[in-house]
């Protein structure tokens, strides 16, 4: 499912490509900060559950997998959580830049 989810990306390397592009456009890159979101609990209101449903919806709506396989994957996440084997992590990058005067 995660391999299929990767198809939603236009460019995976944005965090690496953005700073030089900003500099070339006259910006000063002030900071690049990784923001890690991780959980080992499948919370009803958590990011992991939200992402699981977004991934399932994307894969299903784009006919990348059979609906039963999508449902089985989501059920597997729930089962792994109940067994104490669930883990979710995603890293976002915040790039702070300021336009150089002139």
Number of C-alpha atoms within 10 A of each C-alpha: 16 10 8 14 15 13 14 13 8 8 10 11 9 11 16 11 11 13 20 14 12 17 15 10 11 15 17 16 17 11 12 14 13 12 11 11 12 14 15 14 18 22 13 9 8 12 17 23 18 14 13 19 15 13 20 24 15 19 24 17 11 12 10 15 15 11 15 10 14 21 13 12 15 17 12 13 19 18 14 15 16 12 9 12 12 17 14 16 11 12 11 11 14 12 15 14 16 12 12 11 6 4
